[in-house]
Amino acid sequence: MRVLATDRRIVISLLLWTAVTSMPALASGYLISRAVDDGFLAHAPWTGAAWLSGLVVTLLIQAGAEQHVVRAQSRLAEALRERLTRDVVVSVIATSTENGWSPPRYEAAAALTSQVESVRRMTGALLSAGLTASVTLAASIVGVACTAPPTLPLVLPAIAAGLLLLRWQSAPLAAVHHNMVVANERISHRTGQVLHAIRDIVAEDATQRAVADVREAIDRHSILATQVARSGIARGLTTAIGGYLPLVLLIGTAPRLLESSLLSPGALVGAAIYTANGCIPALLTLSRTAAGIAAPLSAALRRLAEHRTTHPRTYAPGTALPKTGTLRAVDVTFRHDDDAAPLVSGVNLTVAPGAHLAVVGPSGAGKSTLAFLLAGLLTPTSGHVAWAGVPLTAADQEDITHRVLLLPQEAYVFSGTLRENLRYLRDDVSDDELVHAVRTLSADLLLTGSQGLDRPMSRTTSTAGERQLVALVRGYVSNAHTVIMDEATSNLDAATESAVEAAFRSRPGALIVIAHRLDSATRADEVLFMENGRATHARHDELLSLSPPYAELFRYWERPGRPVTP
């Protein structure tokens, strides 16, 4: 949201005028409490009326300030639309027409510019509703503290609990909306493909298949929309806990507070006014804004950021890759031939330095195929995989191996000493470094016996577990920045697997684990769940609520006596 800070004067003006509009929320309870105590209960109605007239003044001030608020909001929202429209349209059109990595997708420009317009509208609504509600809530809390301090321990913890519940809902809800944006794009893309190929579809009698492809995308969007609808229950709890509960507590404790003279009748009425007319509406607006504006806005901005790139370059074959960088898959699809179903479909993924990603899914979901694509061993049918912005298709395969190393399930061991096998990817590593790596990865089994690093090794004389340990140590001491372990610990016990992942995570670079055990998902920063070639990407705890198939797979994994490993 750097655009919103482009003109600090506008931002400061917006904040100041919004604070002024909260004047009624800040002063209403205090004015009413004084009107009750000093006026009506003291048999001085004119004094009470004078205090109440202050409410009219605050409302007039609010009305004047709102004009300035609307003007500032409009200027910020238009600045955001102008910048995003320019960046996104240039990026999408340039990528489609000048970059040979994927076929042109002109419908993407229309979809993204539509998202830009949605971002503009939602930003305006967020600034209007969300900012005003936040300031109103803060003003109401200050009002309670000034007017009726003894009630603050009743009101403040409940409001804090409501806000924490709202915050807890935000990340999963934003992830669902992001997946909805992606699903909507997929509907548009597949529909466009059908329309462009309608003659061939009819000629080849492939109507049912085309309908099934579009229906699958629509069904995915429908499932996500249902999840959004269900989040309304949690939003109701936010208002109930943060708004109505304080009011109930005030009413319930009113007799004791009045009898003990801790609170005057007017102060009690003022606290109730702040809660009923300030906190409850503000929390209700915040919960609705979080679900209906903030979450979709976050998803749209995230999606636009995924599409925004610099003007694409053309790379000559054999382009050298930087030693460090981000591994990125953009709309990657892979199928063996034109008539085959895609093994990987429309995957978008960013693996930054230091990331720890687990890829999970049922057998045949496309996990290993994705690993080969990320390692540059397969070429995407459409989309592209890039290292530090350089497409892997333009780089030398040996250079790719020094940046992205794939450790497969079937480890390679040649006839020679253990030392020679461990130095296979880096011949300048010292014996001390090798021994340290063996200890770090809990691979001490390799050093049993008196021969140590001189131990003879071959495929026929080593076990599957030993071969995997050799490959893991070999990868650990290599210069590769990003390591992809494709079930590379499948023949190791769970404790050793955990130690291996911890060791690779502490190593400079990034780690991608094609999980043999779902325990790997709980240890990773993020999880990519694959099913039928499609991917859902979020944190483990978020995926449990976002993806019913993932939740079911995880429940199956935790069930005792399971016959197979996913």
Phi, psi and omega per residue, in radians:
M1 nan 0.620 -3.141
R2 -1.090 -0.452 -3.129
V3 -1.040 -0.645 -3.088
L4 -1.170 -0.265 3.125
A5 -1.829 0.165 -3.102
T6 -1.066 -0.804 3.111
D7 -2.012 1.772 -3.061
R8 -1.141 -0.521 -3.134
R9 -1.101 -0.664 3.123
I10 -1.180 -0.752 -3.131
V11 -1.101 -0.819 3.127
I12 -1.078 -0.735 3.110
S13 -1.059 -0.734 3.137
L14 -1.085 -0.793 -3.115
L15 -1.125 -0.745 -3.106
L16 -1.162 -0.800 -3.120
W17 -1.214 -0.558 3.057
T18 -1.139 -0.685 3.081
A19 -1.080 -0.651 3.125
V20 -1.165 -0.644 3.141
T21 -1.153 -0.304 3.129
S22 -1.472 0.108 -3.105
M23 -0.957 -0.811 3.110
P24 -1.054 -0.705 3.133
A25 -1.134 -0.616 -3.111
L26 -1.316 -0.656 -2.972
A27 -1.760 -0.313 -2.971
S28 -1.028 -0.888 -3.105
G29 -1.088 -0.714 -3.141
Y30 -1.143 -0.786 -3.127
L31 -1.098 -0.736 -3.139
I32 -1.186 -0.685 3.126
S33 -1.094 -0.714 3.104
R34 -1.206 -0.618 3.102
A35 -1.108 -0.668 3.139
V36 -1.255 -0.887 -3.037
D37 -1.273 -0.845 -3.035
D38 -1.557 -0.284 -3.091
G39 -1.900 -1.391 -2.952
F40 -1.201 -0.771 3.114
L41 -1.239 -0.397 3.103
A42 -1.596 0.168 3.125
H43 1.051 0.667 3.074
A44 -2.216 1.300 -3.040
P45 -1.044 -0.589 -3.137
W46 -1.180 -0.615 3.061
T47 -1.128 -0.761 3.096
G48 -1.066 -0.726 3.125
A49 -1.133 -0.625 3.122
A50 -1.122 -0.762 3.089
W51 -1.080 -0.730 -3.134
L52 -1.176 -0.497 3.107
S53 -1.114 -0.391 3.067
G54 -1.067 -0.503 3.095
L55 -1.097 -0.666 3.122
V56 -1.094 -0.712 3.133
V57 -1.094 -0.779 -3.137
T58 -1.126 -0.610 3.118
L59 -1.191 -0.651 3.088
L60 -1.159 -0.699 3.078
I61 -1.091 -0.750 3.124
Q62 -1.055 -0.771 -3.126
A63 -1.063 -0.735 3.125
G64 -1.178 -0.650 -3.117
A65 -1.238 -0.529 -3.087
E66 -1.098 -0.547 3.101
Q67 -1.076 -0.754 3.121
H68 -1.188 -0.617 3.120
V69 -1.108 -0.819 -3.128
V70 -1.090 -0.692 -3.132
R71 -1.123 -0.760 3.140
A72 -1.178 -0.700 3.117
Q73 -1.065 -0.752 -3.117
S74 -1.108 -0.720 -3.126
R75 -1.154 -0.704 3.117
L76 -1.185 -0.755 -3.121
A77 -1.127 -0.691 3.135
E78 -1.200 -0.656 3.087
A79 -1.088 -0.680 3.113
L80 -1.132 -0.786 -3.133
R81 -1.097 -0.738 -3.106
E82 -1.065 -0.788 -3.096
R83 -1.205 -0.813 -3.109
L84 -1.135 -0.702 3.134
T85 -1.059 -0.794 -3.136
R86 -1.084 -0.872 -3.069
D87 -1.134 -0.795 -3.037
V88 -1.234 -0.790 -3.109
V89 -1.124 -0.756 3.102
V90 -1.054 -0.759 -3.108
S91 -1.123 -0.871 -3.056
V92 -1.160 -0.819 -3.103
I93 -1.149 -0.734 3.135
A94 -1.106 -0.751 3.138
T95 -1.109 -0.687 -3.087
S96 -1.249 -0.655 -2.986
T97 -1.715 -0.435 -3.053
E98 -1.945 -0.265 -3.085
N99 -1.806 2.187 -3.098
G100 -1.481 0.224 -3.066
W101 -1.243 -0.566 -3.075
S102 -2.571 2.766 3.126
P103 -1.106 2.659 3.114
P104 -1.047 2.438 3.087
R105 -2.268 1.406 -3.056
Y106 -1.189 -0.455 3.113
E107 -1.163 -0.353 3.124
A108 -1.134 -0.665 3.130
A109 -1.087 -0.759 3.132
A110 -1.121 -0.736 -3.129
A111 -1.124 -0.720 -3.088
L112 -1.278 -0.662 3.075
T113 -1.160 -0.555 3.027
S114 -1.117 -0.690 3.091
Q115 -1.131 -0.631 3.101
V116 -1.069 -0.774 3.119
E117 -1.104 -0.693 3.082
S118 -1.093 -0.694 3.108
V119 -1.083 -0.725 3.128
R120 -1.071 -0.817 -3.125
R121 -1.129 -0.772 -3.103
M122 -1.200 -0.590 3.098
T123 -1.120 -0.760 3.079
G124 -1.057 -0.767 3.137
A125 -1.154 -0.661 3.138
L126 -1.157 -0.745 3.111
L127 -1.129 -0.634 -3.112
S128 -1.292 -1.002 -3.038
A129 -1.420 -0.876 -3.040
G130 -1.145 -0.810 -3.115
L131 -1.157 -0.764 3.137
T132 -1.088 -0.759 -3.138
A133 -1.132 -0.681 3.129
S134 -1.114 -0.780 3.135
V135 -1.162 -0.679 3.115
T136 -1.093 -0.750 3.121
L137 -1.098 -0.774 3.123
A138 -1.101 -0.724 3.130
A139 -1.118 -0.667 3.135
S140 -1.157 -0.695 3.117
I141 -1.139 -0.744 3.090
V142 -1.085 -0.704 3.116
G143 -1.072 -0.741 3.094
V144 -1.093 -0.754 -3.111
A145 -1.106 -0.624 -3.108
C146 -1.452 -0.610 -3.037
T147 -1.553 -0.725 -3.070
A148 -2.420 1.240 -3.093
P149 -0.950 -0.650 -3.133
P150 -1.095 -0.352 -3.131
T151 -1.497 -0.175 -3.074
L152 -1.037 -0.727 3.094
P153 -1.104 -0.365 3.083
L154 -1.438 -0.662 -2.997
V155 -1.515 -0.822 -2.967
L156 -1.118 -0.801 -3.140
P157 -1.058 -0.668 3.142
A158 -1.174 -0.717 3.099
I159 -1.116 -0.741 3.117
A160 -1.070 -0.714 3.113
A161 -1.108 -0.715 3.101
G162 -1.101 -0.726 3.126
L163 -1.181 -0.669 3.092
L164 -1.116 -0.693 3.089
L165 -1.103 -0.706 3.103
L166 -1.105 -0.738 3.116
R167 -1.137 -0.676 -3.140
W168 -1.109 -0.565 -3.127
Q169 -1.352 -0.405 -2.899
S170 -1.116 -0.865 -3.058
A171 -1.102 -0.868 3.105
P172 -1.060 -0.669 -3.122
L173 -1.180 -0.690 3.092
A174 -1.108 -0.661 3.113
A175 -1.133 -0.699 3.104
V176 -1.098 -0.768 3.133
H177 -1.128 -0.641 3.087
H178 -1.083 -0.775 3.116
N179 -1.135 -0.540 3.077
M180 -1.171 -0.688 3.092
V181 -1.083 -0.783 3.116
V182 -1.090 -0.747 3.133
A183 -1.107 -0.672 3.128
N184 -1.155 -0.697 3.070
E185 -1.086 -0.683 -3.126
R186 -1.145 -0.673 3.080
I187 -1.055 -0.810 -3.140
S188 -1.086 -0.749 -3.110
H189 -1.147 -0.801 -3.106
R190 -1.202 -0.657 3.081
T191 -1.106 -0.739 3.098
G192 -1.073 -0.699 3.106
Q193 -1.073 -0.739 3.140
V194 -1.117 -0.772 -3.124
L195 -1.130 -0.679 -3.136
H196 -1.202 -0.516 -3.065
A197 -1.936 0.418 -3.007
I198 -1.066 -0.658 -3.141
R199 -1.141 -0.777 3.131
D200 -1.148 -0.645 3.138
I201 -1.100 -0.775 3.134
V202 -1.188 -0.717 -3.110
A203 -1.143 -0.632 -3.109
E204 -1.588 0.119 -3.133
D205 0.932 0.779 -3.112
A206 -1.885 0.444 -3.075
T207 -1.064 -0.797 -3.095
Q208 -1.091 -0.686 3.121
R209 -1.144 -0.725 3.134
A210 -1.121 -0.738 3.119
V211 -1.107 -0.719 -3.138
A212 -1.097 -0.684 3.130
D213 -1.101 -0.789 3.138
V214 -1.194 -0.705 -3.117
R215 -1.114 -0.629 3.124
E216 -1.068 -0.748 3.121
A217 -1.151 -0.690 3.128
I218 -1.156 -0.730 3.135
D219 -1.095 -0.676 3.107
R220 -1.081 -0.765 3.125
H221 -1.121 -0.666 -3.135
S222 -1.125 -0.716 3.121
I223 -1.078 -0.756 -3.137
L224 -1.165 -0.671 3.112
A225 -1.099 -0.632 3.088
T226 -1.128 -0.687 3.111
Q227 -1.111 -0.666 3.096
V228 -1.116 -0.738 -3.136
A229 -1.084 -0.679 -3.128
R230 -1.174 -0.393 -3.137
S231 -1.177 -0.232 3.116
G232 -1.072 -0.485 3.114
I233 -1.107 -0.803 3.140
A234 -1.152 -0.602 3.108
R235 -1.120 -0.669 3.088
G236 -1.085 -0.638 3.108
L237 -1.139 -0.613 3.116
T238 -1.031 -0.839 3.141
T239 -1.197 -0.667 -3.116
A240 -1.134 -0.781 -3.095
I241 -1.311 -0.814 -3.045
G242 -1.434 -0.391 -3.078
G243 -1.957 -1.011 -3.057
Y244 -1.317 -0.580 3.133
L245 -1.073 -0.793 3.077
P246 -1.030 -0.657 3.138
L247 -1.149 -0.725 3.099
V248 -1.102 -0.724 3.129
L249 -1.135 -0.677 3.101
L250 -1.088 -0.791 -3.138
I251 -1.143 -0.721 -3.097
G252 -1.173 -0.577 -3.094
T253 -1.722 -0.006 -3.086
A254 -0.975 -0.845 -3.120
P255 -1.003 -0.770 -3.116
R256 -1.162 -0.712 3.140
L257 -1.120 -0.687 -3.140
L258 -1.263 -0.723 -3.120
E259 -1.136 -0.607 -3.118
S260 -1.481 0.020 -3.141
S261 1.075 0.336 3.060
L262 -1.263 -0.367 -3.033
L263 -2.521 2.413 3.052
S264 -1.467 2.792 3.096
P265 -0.997 -0.716 3.139
G266 -1.123 -0.710 3.126
A267 -1.127 -0.667 3.094
L268 -1.119 -0.755 3.086
V269 -1.091 -0.723 3.123
G270 -1.070 -0.771 3.113
A271 -1.077 -0.703 3.111
A272 -1.133 -0.666 3.109
I273 -1.108 -0.792 3.126
Y274 -1.044 -0.697 -3.101
T275 -1.268 -0.836 -3.050
A276 -1.305 -0.722 -3.062
N277 -1.685 -0.219 -3.134
G278 -1.969 -1.086 -3.023
C279 -1.176 -0.834 -3.075
I280 -1.090 -0.915 3.111
P281 -1.059 -0.665 -3.123
A282 -1.135 -0.781 3.124
L283 -1.155 -0.664 3.099
L284 -1.094 -0.752 3.108
T285 -1.150 -0.729 3.134
L286 -1.107 -0.731 -3.136
S287 -1.156 -0.714 3.099
R288 -1.191 -0.665 3.127
T289 -1.157 -0.721 3.133
A290 -1.074 -0.722 -3.085
A291 -1.417 -0.729 -3.018
G292 -1.638 -0.281 -3.086
I293 -2.221 -0.974 -3.031
A294 -1.111 -0.793 -3.129
A295 -1.143 -0.853 3.065
P296 -1.074 -0.641 3.130
L297 -1.140 -0.778 3.096
S298 -1.041 -0.731 3.136
A299 -1.135 -0.758 -3.122
A300 -1.149 -0.736 3.118
L301 -1.140 -0.682 3.105
R302 -1.114 -0.714 -3.130
R303 -1.197 -0.701 3.099
L304 -1.125 -0.673 3.112
A305 -1.117 -0.602 3.114
E306 -1.168 -0.498 -3.119
H307 -1.596 -0.373 -3.086
R308 -1.319 2.152 3.094
T309 -2.389 2.901 2.994
T310 -1.285 2.922 -3.130
H311 -1.002 2.186 -3.002
P312 -1.141 2.528 3.093
R313 -1.830 2.776 3.026
T314 -1.791 2.181 -3.070
Y315 -1.852 2.369 3.095
A316 -1.312 2.628 3.086
P317 -0.982 2.442 3.140
G318 1.438 0.302 3.120
T319 -1.053 2.328 3.140
A320 -1.249 2.442 -3.141
L321 -1.676 2.433 3.032
P322 -1.036 2.673 -3.093
K323 -1.167 -0.608 3.105
T324 -2.158 2.715 3.138
G325 2.976 -3.100 3.127
T326 -1.775 2.305 3.074
L327 -1.586 2.203 -3.046
R328 -2.367 2.328 3.017
A329 -1.928 2.222 -3.085
V330 -2.077 1.924 3.045
D331 0.889 0.794 -3.031
V332 -1.399 2.207 3.041
T333 -2.245 2.451 3.108
F334 -2.437 2.290 3.007
R335 -2.470 2.654 -3.080
H336 -1.234 -0.611 3.077
D337 -2.642 3.016 -3.028
D338 -1.093 -0.519 -3.080
D339 -1.577 -0.161 -3.074
A340 -1.492 2.641 3.057
A341 -1.195 2.512 -3.120
P342 -1.181 2.356 3.047
L343 -1.388 -0.538 3.032
V344 -2.311 2.333 -3.007
S345 -2.358 1.989 2.997
G346 1.036 0.690 -3.097
V347 -1.449 2.268 3.021
N348 -2.059 2.250 -3.017
L349 -2.694 2.398 3.060
T350 -2.217 2.138 3.131
V351 -2.057 1.764 -3.095
A352 -1.495 2.832 3.076
P353 -0.971 2.361 -3.127
G354 1.532 -0.058 -3.112
A355 -1.327 2.648 3.056
H356 -2.282 1.842 -3.045
L357 -2.014 2.330 3.020
A358 -1.885 2.339 3.086
V359 -1.941 2.084 -3.085
V360 -2.273 2.894 3.128
G361 2.740 2.890 3.131
P362 -1.157 2.890 3.103
S363 -1.026 2.405 3.127
G364 1.435 0.162 -3.092
A365 -1.368 -0.235 -3.135
G366 1.859 0.222 -3.071
K367 -1.126 -0.871 -3.118
S368 -1.177 -0.622 3.083
T369 -1.076 -0.741 3.097
L370 -1.088 -0.691 3.122
A371 -1.061 -0.755 3.124
F372 -1.143 -0.632 3.106
L373 -1.167 -0.761 -3.135
L374 -1.160 -0.523 3.133
A375 -1.514 0.012 3.121
G376 1.341 0.229 -3.134
L377 -1.530 -0.250 3.003
L378 -2.237 2.616 3.109
T379 -1.792 2.220 -3.128
P380 -1.039 2.535 3.021
T381 -1.176 -0.692 3.012
S382 -2.548 2.833 -3.015
G383 1.402 -3.018 -3.141
H384 -2.705 2.760 3.021
V385 -2.025 2.287 -3.074
A386 -2.292 2.622 3.044
W387 -2.028 2.040 -3.103
A388 0.932 0.641 3.110
G389 1.533 -0.178 -3.135
V390 -1.650 2.129 3.136
P391 -1.113 2.404 -3.120
L392 -1.105 -0.437 3.119
T393 -1.159 -0.305 -3.141
A394 -1.725 -0.021 -3.070
A395 -1.837 2.748 3.070
D396 -1.276 2.413 -3.060
Q397 -1.071 -0.654 3.117
E398 -1.138 -0.659 3.100
D399 -1.145 -0.668 3.112
I400 -1.083 -0.726 -3.107
T401 -1.061 -0.565 3.117
H402 -1.326 -0.204 3.109
R403 -1.873 -0.779 -3.102
V404 -2.185 1.975 -3.068
L405 -1.903 2.178 3.081
L406 -1.721 2.149 3.048
L407 -1.854 1.817 -3.063
P408 -1.410 3.012 3.135
Q409 -1.144 -0.717 3.115
E410 -1.533 1.729 -3.047
A411 -1.349 2.532 -3.126
Y412 -1.678 2.183 3.057
V413 -2.301 2.285 3.134
F414 -1.892 2.909 -3.131
S415 -1.274 2.068 -3.105
G416 2.941 -2.987 3.137
T417 -1.397 2.871 3.073
L418 -1.042 -0.699 3.141
R419 -1.039 -0.809 -3.125
E420 -1.097 -0.663 3.125
N421 -1.183 -0.702 -3.106
L422 -1.263 -0.447 3.136
R423 -1.564 0.178 -3.006
Y424 -1.013 -0.661 -3.104
L425 -1.714 -0.136 3.137
R426 -2.719 1.791 -2.981
D427 -1.452 -0.097 -3.120
D428 -1.718 0.132 -3.108
V429 -1.301 2.416 -3.084
S430 -1.447 2.868 3.105
D431 -1.086 -0.678 3.139
D432 -1.100 -0.697 3.110
E433 -1.140 -0.678 3.134
L434 -1.133 -0.797 3.140
V435 -1.106 -0.726 3.114
H436 -1.074 -0.732 3.130
A437 -1.128 -0.714 3.110
V438 -1.052 -0.793 3.136
R439 -1.131 -0.753 -3.085
T440 -1.081 -0.647 -3.108
L441 -1.573 0.182 -3.111
S442 0.945 0.683 -3.136
A443 -1.808 0.531 -3.087
D444 -1.009 -0.382 3.103
L445 -0.937 -0.554 -3.098
L446 -1.206 -0.415 -3.056
L447 -1.764 0.171 3.104
T448 -1.151 2.560 -3.103
G449 1.690 3.039 -3.039
S450 -1.515 -0.213 -3.031
Q451 -1.448 -0.393 3.104
G452 1.038 -2.234 -3.118
L453 -1.231 -0.242 3.099
D454 -1.507 0.056 -3.138
R455 -1.020 2.273 3.094
P456 -1.193 2.440 3.135
M457 -2.270 2.512 2.994
S458 -2.801 2.920 -3.123
R459 -1.156 -0.621 -3.047
T460 -1.377 -0.415 -3.083
T461 -1.774 0.033 -3.129
S462 -2.054 2.658 3.106
T463 -1.468 2.910 3.120
A464 -1.070 -0.675 3.112
G465 -1.140 -0.717 3.112
E466 -1.125 -0.695 3.128
R467 -1.127 -0.671 3.105
Q468 -1.172 -0.661 3.093
L469 -1.114 -0.698 3.092
V470 -1.051 -0.818 -3.125
A471 -1.121 -0.652 -3.140
L472 -1.172 -0.799 3.102
V473 -1.109 -0.720 3.106
R474 -0.999 -0.782 3.127
G475 -1.213 -0.618 -3.109
Y476 -1.115 -0.701 -3.102
V477 -1.542 -0.056 -3.141
S478 -1.270 3.017 3.114
N479 -1.600 0.062 -3.102
A480 -1.073 2.365 -3.110
H481 -1.407 -0.763 -3.132
T482 -2.023 2.218 -3.123
V483 -1.960 2.272 3.096
I484 -1.946 2.013 3.130
M485 -1.765 1.823 -3.130
D486 -1.603 1.522 -3.076
E487 0.910 0.659 -3.062
A488 -1.309 -0.072 3.112
T489 -2.070 0.349 -3.026
S490 -1.116 -0.419 -3.137
N491 -1.760 0.226 3.119
L492 -1.902 2.748 3.098
D493 -1.319 2.902 -3.032
A494 -1.079 -0.662 -3.119
A495 -1.145 -0.755 3.120
T496 -1.158 -0.697 3.099
E497 -1.019 -0.774 3.129
S498 -1.094 -0.729 3.123
A499 -1.130 -0.688 3.125
V500 -1.094 -0.816 -3.124
E501 -1.125 -0.685 3.118
A502 -1.115 -0.685 -3.141
A503 -1.148 -0.788 -3.131
F504 -1.193 -0.553 3.128
R505 -1.193 -0.612 3.130
S506 -1.341 -0.205 3.141
R507 -1.365 2.519 3.091
P508 -1.020 2.435 -3.135
G509 1.984 -2.825 -3.086
A510 -2.103 2.749 -3.125
L511 -2.275 2.252 3.036
I512 -2.096 2.147 -3.096
V513 -1.988 1.998 2.942
I514 -1.401 1.817 -2.824
A515 -1.276 2.300 2.969
H516 -1.532 -0.646 3.064
R517 -2.084 2.482 -3.117
L518 -1.231 -0.156 3.009
D519 -1.007 -0.540 3.137
S520 -1.062 -0.568 -3.135
A521 -1.143 -0.626 -3.117
T522 -1.284 -0.364 -3.139
R523 -1.582 -0.295 -3.046
A524 -1.441 2.735 3.048
D525 -1.182 -0.723 -3.133
E526 -2.461 2.790 -3.103
V527 -2.220 2.367 3.011
L528 -1.897 1.923 -3.134
F529 -1.672 2.174 -3.113
M530 -1.961 2.426 3.097
E531 -2.629 2.115 -3.116
N532 0.972 0.661 3.076
G533 1.468 -0.165 -3.110
R534 -1.770 2.708 -2.994
A535 -2.235 2.477 2.978
T536 -2.133 2.290 -2.932
H537 -2.171 2.107 3.108
A538 -2.956 -3.114 3.015
R539 -1.278 2.796 -3.079
H540 -0.988 -0.847 -3.095
D541 -1.165 -0.545 3.088
E542 -1.238 -0.711 -3.125
L543 -1.112 -0.553 3.127
L544 -1.035 -0.545 3.113
S545 -1.692 -0.476 -3.095
L546 -1.396 -0.584 -3.004
S547 -2.165 1.757 3.078
P548 -0.971 -0.698 3.098
P549 -1.073 -0.656 3.105
Y550 -1.155 -0.757 3.122
A551 -1.073 -0.698 3.128
E552 -1.168 -0.716 3.114
L553 -1.095 -0.694 -3.126
F554 -1.211 -0.693 3.083
R555 -1.101 -0.667 3.107
Y556 -1.117 -0.696 -3.129
W557 -1.127 -0.657 -3.107
E558 -1.374 -0.213 -3.097
R559 -1.259 2.278 3.124
P560 -1.179 2.545 3.061
G561 1.389 0.321 3.132
R562 -1.125 2.426 -3.044
P563 -1.380 -0.455 -3.067
V564 -2.399 2.879 3.080
T565 -1.763 2.278 -3.139
P566 -1.083 nan nan
